[in-house]
Amino acid sequence: MLLFTATFGGLLLMMGHQSRSESLFYYFRLEDQVPENHLLRLIDRHVSLEFIRAKLKDCYSDTGRPSIDPELLLRMLLIGYLCGVTSERKLVEELRMHLAWRWFTGLGFDQEIPHHSTFSKNRHGRFQESNLFQEIFEEIVARCVEAGLVKGEHMSVDGSSSRPTPITTAGFPGATGGSG
């Protein structure tokens, strides 16, 4: 068999070439992009976060403009600690890129991601006088531990310690033994 490869301007004609073109619109559901065994899907399925609003209701006013959903902030922080992202600025940057993170937080592509300063404004403003936000975060992690999804051996709410260790590998970037 005779094999013939032609060259044109130094390029092989039979070599495939993927051109980069960006669509204006993409039609897919975030729900369909997150595997069933993904750690965040497992947390969403097995760990109820319904208690958050009830515990925080006295920290919010009945007047003024609506605040950023505290459950959203806590979901973002949980992702950060599970993935070892200790910078809130970096967490917001990474959230822009990760489909599973957007799915877990409920943020579609058409929704604005909270500014990184929102975390410190809450920490040094609304929750300065109490440990309530930290206690709620610790309760969320404890529920994840109770569900067998993370070990919770190392945890910090201010970003100065290492992250809770996921038990499941679930294809989750940052999971122990997982495929990042």
KEKE-3310 file (N, C-alpha, C; in steps of 0.2 Angstrom, whole numbers, plus 5000, padded with zeros to 4 digits):
npx = (5004:5003:5008:5004:5008:5004:5011:5008:5013:5021:5013:5005:4993:4983:4982:4972:4964:4959:4948:4946:4932:4919:4903:4889:4878:4875:4868:4863:4860:4866:4863:4864:4877:4884:4891:4883:4889:4897:4905:4899:4886:4883:4883:4873:4862:4862:4864:4855:4852:4843:4841:4848:4843:4833:4841:4848:4839:4836:4847:4846:4838:4821:4818:4825:4837:4837:4848:4863:4860:4862:4864:4869:4882:4887:4887:4897:4908:4910:4913:4925:4933:4933:4940:4952:4953:4958:4958:4946:4944:4951:4942:4930:4935:4938:4925:4919:4923:4920:4909:4902:4903:4896:4883:4881:4880:4869:4870:4867:4874:4870:4868:4875:4890:4893:4903:4920:4923:4911:4911:4920:4914:4903:4908:4915:4905:4890:4891:4900:4899:4896:4898:4890:4889:4901:4898:4887:4893:4902:4892:4887:4898:4899:4888:4891:4901:4894:4886:4895:4903:4914:4929:4933:4944:4953:4949:4945:4938:4943:4952:4965:4970:4971:4961:4945:4945:4939:4930:4925:4930:4924:4926:4929:4938:4952:4948:4953:4963:4956:4952:4958)
npy = (4994:5011:5025:5042:5058:5074:5090:5107:5123:5119:5113:5098:5090:5081:5082:5085:5100:5110:5123:5138:5144:5154:5152:5162:5159:5146:5130:5121:5112:5116:5106:5094:5093:5090:5076:5061:5056:5066:5075:5088:5086:5075:5081:5091:5082:5075:5083:5094:5111:5119:5125:5137:5150:5152:5152:5164:5174:5185:5193:5200:5214:5220:5230:5241:5237:5220:5208:5198:5181:5172:5158:5156:5162:5154:5141:5144:5147:5134:5126:5132:5128:5115:5113:5119:5132:5146:5160:5172:5181:5173:5162:5167:5170:5157:5151:5157:5149:5135:5123:5114:5120:5131:5125:5120:5131:5137:5147:5153:5156:5168:5176:5186:5184:5185:5199:5198:5205:5205:5194:5198:5210:5205:5198:5207:5216:5213:5201:5204:5205:5192:5175:5168:5166:5158:5147:5142:5138:5128:5119:5115:5109:5099:5092:5087:5078:5069:5064:5056:5061:5070:5071:5080:5083:5094:5110:5127:5143:5155:5154:5150:5138:5121:5112:5103:5085:5077:5062:5054:5050:5053:5060:5073:5088:5091:5081:5068:5057:5058:5061:5075)
npz = (5000:4996:5004:5005:5009:5007:5007:5011:5011:5022:5031:5035:5025:5029:5043:5056:5061:5074:5074:5084:5088:5095:5101:5102:5110:5121:5122:5135:5150:5166:5176:5169:5167:5178:5186:5193:5204:5209:5221:5226:5221:5229:5242:5240:5239:5251:5262:5271:5269:5274:5286:5287:5284:5294:5306:5303:5302:5311:5309:5298:5291:5289:5280:5267:5253:5246:5252:5248:5246:5260:5261:5248:5250:5260:5253:5244:5252:5257:5246:5243:5255:5254:5242:5245:5243:5249:5248:5246:5235:5225:5225:5220:5207:5203:5203:5192:5182:5184:5181:5190:5202:5200:5198:5210:5218:5213:5204:5188:5172:5168:5179:5192:5200:5218:5224:5229:5241:5248:5257:5267:5271:5277:5287:5295:5297:5298:5305:5315:5329:5333:5333:5324:5310:5308:5316:5310:5298:5303:5307:5295:5289:5299:5297:5284:5287:5296:5286:5280:5270:5270:5280:5289:5297:5297:5298:5295:5298:5294:5285:5288:5291:5286:5274:5275:5273:5259:5259:5249:5232:5220:5208:5210:5209:5219:5228:5239:5232:5221:5203:5198)
capx = (5000:5007:5005:5006:5006:5006:5012:5006:5016:5024:5008:5002:4986:4979:4982:4966:4965:4953:4948:4943:4926:4915:4896:4886:4874:4876:4861:4864:4858:4871:4861:4866:4885:4887:4890:4879:4893:4901:4905:4895:4880:4881:4882:4867:4857:4862:4865:4851:4855:4837:4841:4852:4839:4830:4846:4851:4834:4837:4853:4844:4832:4815:4818:4831:4837:4838:4855:4865:4858:4867:4865:4874:4889:4890:4889:4903:4913:4910:4917:4932:4936:4933:4945:4958:4954:4958:4957:4939:4945:4952:4936:4926:4938:4937:4918:4917:4925:4918:4902:4899:4903:4890:4877:4880:4878:4863:4871:4867:4879:4867:4868:4881:4893:4895:4910:4924:4923:4905:4913:4923:4909:4898:4912:4917:4899:4884:4892:4906:4898:4894:4901:4885:4891:4906:4894:4883:4898:4904:4887:4887:4904:4898:4883:4894:4905:4889:4884:4901:4906:4920:4932:4932:4949:4956:4944:4946:4933:4946:4957:4972:4971:4970:4954:4942:4947:4934:4931:4924:4934:4918:4928:4929:4944:4954:4946:4958:4963:4952:4955:4957)
capy = (5000:5017:5030:5048:5064:5080:5096:5113:5128:5117:5109:5092:5091:5076:5083:5089:5106:5112:5131:5141:5149:5154:5153:5168:5156:5139:5128:5116:5113:5114:5100:5089:5093:5087:5068:5059:5054:5071:5077:5093:5083:5071:5085:5094:5077:5072:5088:5099:5118:5123:5128:5143:5156:5152:5154:5170:5179:5190:5197:5204:5219:5220:5236:5241:5232:5213:5206:5192:5176:5169:5151:5156:5163:5148:5136:5146:5145:5127:5124:5135:5124:5108:5113:5122:5139:5150:5167:5174:5183:5167:5158:5171:5169:5150:5150:5159:5143:5128:5121:5110:5125:5136:5121:5119:5138:5139:5153:5152:5161:5175:5178:5189:5181:5190:5202:5195:5209:5203:5190:5202:5215:5202:5196:5213:5220:5210:5196:5205:5204:5186:5169:5164:5163:5153:5142:5139:5135:5122:5115:5112:5104:5093:5088:5083:5073:5065:5060:5052:5064:5073:5069:5086:5083:5100:5115:5134:5148:5161:5152:5150:5131:5117:5110:5097:5080:5073:5054:5051:5053:5056:5064:5080:5091:5092:5076:5064:5051:5059:5064:5082)
capz = (5000:4995:5008:5002:5013:5004:5012:5008:5015:5028:5035:5033:5023:5032:5050:5058:5064:5077:5074:5089:5087:5101:5100:5105:5114:5122:5125:5139:5157:5171:5179:5165:5167:5185:5187:5199:5209:5211:5228:5227:5220:5235:5247:5239:5240:5258:5267:5271:5272:5275:5293:5287:5284:5301:5311:5302:5301:5315:5307:5292:5291:5285:5276:5263:5247:5248:5253:5245:5249:5265:5259:5243:5253:5264:5248:5241:5257:5258:5240:5245:5260:5251:5237:5247:5240:5255:5246:5243:5228:5221:5225:5215:5200:5201:5202:5185:5177:5186:5180:5196:5207:5198:5199:5218:5221:5210:5199:5181:5168:5167:5186:5194:5206:5223:5224:5235:5247:5251:5263:5273:5273:5282:5293:5299:5298:5300:5310:5319:5336:5335:5329:5321:5303:5309:5319:5304:5293:5306:5307:5288:5289:5303:5293:5279:5291:5298:5280:5277:5263:5272:5286:5294:5301:5297:5296:5298:5295:5292:5279:5291:5292:5280:5272:5277:5268:5257:5260:5242:5227:5216:5202:5212:5209:5226:5233:5241:5228:5215:5197:5198)
cpx = (5005:5004:5008:5003:5008:5007:5011:5008:5018:5019:5006:4995:4981:4979:4976:4968:4959:4953:4944:4938:4921:4908:4894:4882:4876:4870:4863:4862:4864:4869:4864:4874:4888:4886:4886:4883:4898:4900:4900:4887:4878:4880:4875:4861:4857:4863:4860:4853:4849:4837:4845:4848:4835:4835:4848:4845:4834:4843:4852:4838:4827:4814:4825:4831:4839:4846:4856:4863:4863:4869:4870:4881:4891:4891:4896:4909:4915:4915:4924:4936:4937:4939:4951:4959:4953:4957:4950:4939:4946:4946:4931:4928:4937:4929:4916:4918:4923:4911:4899:4898:4897:4883:4876:4878:4871:4864:4872:4872:4876:4866:4875:4884:4895:4902:4914:4924:4916:4906:4916:4918:4904:4902:4914:4911:4894:4885:4898:4905:4896:4898:4896:4886:4896:4902:4890:4887:4900:4899:4886:4892:4902:4892:4886:4898:4900:4886:4889:4904:4912:4923:4932:4938:4953:4951:4946:4941:4937:4952:4964:4974:4970:4963:4951:4944:4941:4935:4930:4928:4930:4920:4929:4936:4946:4952:4952:4958:4959:4956:4953:4955)
cpy = (5006:5022:5037:5054:5070:5086:5102:5119:5125:5113:5103:5092:5086:5077:5087:5095:5109:5120:5133:5146:5148:5156:5159:5165:5149:5136:5121:5117:5112:5108:5094:5088:5090:5080:5067:5058:5060:5073:5082:5091:5079:5075:5088:5089:5075:5077:5094:5106:5122:5127:5135:5149:5157:5155:5161:5176:5185:5195:5201:5209:5218:5225:5236:5237:5225:5212:5200:5186:5173:5162:5151:5157:5157:5142:5138:5145:5138:5124:5126:5130:5117:5107:5116:5129:5144:5158:5168:5177:5178:5163:5161:5170:5162:5148:5152:5153:5136:5127:5118:5115:5129:5132:5121:5126:5140:5145:5151:5157:5168:5179:5181:5185:5186:5193:5199:5198:5208:5199:5194:5207:5212:5200:5202:5218:5217:5205:5197:5204:5197:5181:5165:5162:5158:5147:5138:5135:5128:5117:5111:5107:5098:5089:5084:5077:5067:5061:5056:5055:5068:5071:5074:5086:5090:5105:5122:5138:5154:5160:5151:5142:5127:5115:5104:5092:5077:5066:5052:5054:5056:5061:5072:5083:5093:5086:5071:5058:5052:5061:5071:5085)
cpz = (5000:4999:5006:5006:5009:5009:5008:5013:5022:5032:5031:5031:5027:5040:5051:5062:5067:5078:5081:5087:5093:5099:5104:5111:5115:5125:5128:5146:5162:5175:5176:5165:5173:5186:5193:5205:5211:5218:5230:5226:5226:5241:5246:5241:5247:5263:5267:5273:5273:5282:5293:5288:5291:5306:5310:5301:5305:5314:5301:5294:5287:5280:5272:5257:5250:5248:5248:5249:5254:5263:5253:5245:5256:5259:5245:5245:5257:5252:5241:5249:5258:5246:5239:5245:5246:5254:5243:5236:5223:5220:5220:5208:5198:5200:5195:5180:5179:5186:5186:5201:5206:5199:5206:5221:5218:5205:5192:5178:5167:5174:5188:5200:5211:5222:5230:5241:5251:5258:5269:5275:5278:5288:5298:5300:5302:5306:5314:5326:5338:5331:5325:5314:5304:5312:5314:5299:5296:5306:5300:5287:5293:5300:5287:5281:5293:5292:5277:5271:5264:5278:5291:5298:5302:5295:5299:5294:5292:5287:5282:5292:5286:5279:5275:5272:5266:5257:5253:5237:5221:5210:5204:5213:5217:5230:5233:5236:5221:5209:5196:5191)
residu = (MET:LEU:LEU:PHE:THR:ALA:THR:PHE:GLY:GLY:LEU:LEU:LEU:MET:MET:GLY:HIS:GLN:SER:ARG:SER:GLU:SER:LEU:PHE:TYR:TYR:PHE:ARG:LEU:GLU:ASP:GLN:VAL:PRO:GLU:ASN:HIS:LEU:LEU:ARG:LEU:ILE:ASP:ARG:HIS:VAL:SER:LEU:GLU:PHE:ILE:ARG:ALA:LYS:LEU:LYS:ASP:CYS:TYR:SER:ASP:THR:GLY:ARG:PRO:SER:ILE:ASP:PRO:GLU:LEU:LEU:LEU:ARG:MET:LEU:LEU:ILE:GLY:TYR:LEU:CYS:GLY:VAL:THR:SER:GLU:ARG:LYS:LEU:VAL:GLU:GLU:LEU:ARG:MET:HIS:LEU:ALA:TRP:ARG:TRP:PHE:THR:GLY:LEU:GLY:PHE:ASP:GLN:GLU:ILE:PRO:HIS:HIS:SER:THR:PHE:SER:LYS:ASN:ARG:HIS:GLY:ARG:PHE:GLN:GLU:SER:ASN:LEU:PHE:GLN:GLU:ILE:PHE:GLU:GLU:ILE:VAL:ALA:ARG:CYS:VAL:GLU:ALA:GLY:LEU:VAL:LYS:GLY:GLU:HIS:MET:SER:VAL:ASP:GLY:SER:SER:SER:ARG:PRO:THR:PRO:ILE:THR:THR:ALA:GLY:PHE:PRO:GLY:ALA:THR:GLY:GLY:SER:GLY)
# end
